[in-house]
Amino acid sequence: MEPIALIVVGAVVVALAFDIINGFHDAANSIATVVSTRVLSPRMAVLWAAFFNFVAMFVFAPRVADTVSKIVRITPEDSAFVWVVLAALIGAIVWDLLTWWWGLPTSSSHALIGGLVGAGIAHDGMDVIRWDKVMATVEFIPLAPLIGLVIGFLNMLAVYWIFRRWRPASVDGFFRKGQLLSAALYSLGHGGNDAQKTMGIIVALLVAGGYFSPDVELHLDRWETLWIILSCHLAMGIGTALGGWRIVKTMGMKITKLKPVGGFCAETAGAITLFLATHAGIPVSTTHTITGAIIGVGSITKLSGVKWGVAKRIVWAWVLTIPLSALIAALCFYLLLPWVS
């Protein structure tokens, strides 16, 4: 096997490792509300989420993967681009692990995109980046949580009006069952958007290694791309099943106190936002989306129901994710330079 082929294989393994880390880092997004409302135990919740993360491959077209794979203008004849993608992955993984340790629900998506931007610029300057695709993602940094917040607020408002004559115990029992559906829908949206980002990275690796043409498209009915789709969704499901309990605690218990009705409204709002973004091919942050939805639900009763100090700390982590992961990835690329041919 040629040296570049070994690097590509190794980088694919690193990409799948990132997908697993993404799964347990973002497991909180899928299960925080259903755990905090005690509808499911933590173990059952992660298995529920992992299953729907996996089956998302049959629901969503790989438009997000196409966006991610084209962020950097890759020249197949330049094998250094393999190292660019590898450095981007390492940068994203380092940032994910740091924020997981700190208990911050930051965006794995933005860490990956920041990594691509940083490593790409380190290799070949600003012109190598397709800034239109980067800006589509950046625009959704404020939009994703805002959309989730508004839909979550409206969901809660509608539920209050529709169920205003119900006894509290009946409402609680109804939405405990409803949360099974809303958690499934959110996990479906999470798997559909997030697993595709790693699919896009693997496509970029194979284009850089000269195995795919730059205009390749992912399809379930093509053997040469089926393994990419299958392995990425499987890795995401495994990572979710492993769980990320530090972030579950922040997302489900520290931002606001949720009841089953609030959990249902937040998860439904998050699912709607993710479905729309994935259909449009925009790699949004599932973390931003569900955080905004939780804040929208918590603020329907009173603004003091939201712990704004925790929310502010999370927002700062969002703002810093792309530049810091870009910096880490650029440093990784420079460290790898002795091996770049």
Secondary structure, DSSP 8 states (H G I E B T S, - for coil): --HHHHHHHHHHHHHHHHHHHHHHHSHHHHHHHHHHTTSS-HHHHHHHHHHHHHHGGGTS-SHHHHHHHTSB---TT-THHHHHHHHHHHHHHHHHHHHHHHT----HHHHHHHHHHHHHHHHH-GGGB-HHHHHHHHHHHHHHHHHHHHHHHHHHHHHHHHTTTS-HHHHHHHHHHHHHHHHHHHHHHHHHHHHHHHHHHHHHHHHHTTSS-TT----TT-HHHHHHHHHHHHHHHHHHHH--HHHHHIIIIIS----HHHHHHHHHHHHHHHHHHHHHT----HHHHHHHHHHHHHTTT-GGGS-HHHHHHHHHHHHHHHHHHHHHHHHHHHHHGGG--
